[in-house]
Amino acid sequence: MVGSQQTATTAPSFLNSLMLACAVVLGAITWTIVLCLAVRSGARIFARPMWQIWTQALTAAVMIYFAAKLAFRLFG
């Protein structure tokens, strides 16, 4: 099931769910700070072409990682 917190080794618990919720909130706060700093600095860093190249390369690498992980899970 997509979004399931169950794994083969541990049973779901309130503490696991709480830790996941805290991680999501912390990630949102982190991105808020990054974006606010970008706006404050005039977005000089994020306006450069290399920023877009690196972010797209990183996104592609993450997508390839998850695709390979899925392929190994399905066929391995």
Buried (B, 14 or more C-beta within 10 A) or exposed (E): EEEEEEEEEEEEEEEBEEEEEEEEEEEEEEEEEEEEEBEEEEEEEBEEEEBEEEEEEEEEEEEEEEEEEEEEEEEE
